[in-house]
Amino acid sequence: MYYILVKNFNSLGSVVYGSNDSKEVDMIDDLLNYKLEGKDKQVVLLSDLEMWKEYEPFNIVDSVGAFIDKAMLN
């Protein structure tokens, strides 16, 4: 599983989307890095959420659209 998460530096936790398709995650990463440039947010690609406790709690989202919306708004 491939994960992409967005962490807002001014709040606790992060929003996460998981996919079995690495190309999908890469495309979302490119889009969000472009859209969030200059904002207090970090986009991170991960293969294992368990190793990255500093991003908890995880708000795991099931759809790409909902993930992008939450990443942009939160």
C-alpha positions, 0 to 999 in steps of 0.5 A: 500500500502507498500512502500520501498524507498532508500535515498542517503544521498549525494543527494536530494530526494529518489527513491520509489517503492510501492506494495500491497504485503508486502512479495515482499517489504520485499524481496526487503528490504532484498536484498537492505540492503545486497547490499547497506551495507556500502554505504551512502544509507538508505533503509526505509519501509513505509506505508504512503509517506505523513508522511515522507516529509524529503525524498521528492521529491519522484522518484516513479518507477513502476517496481521492476527491475527499482527500484532496478537499480535506488537504486543501481546506484543513 
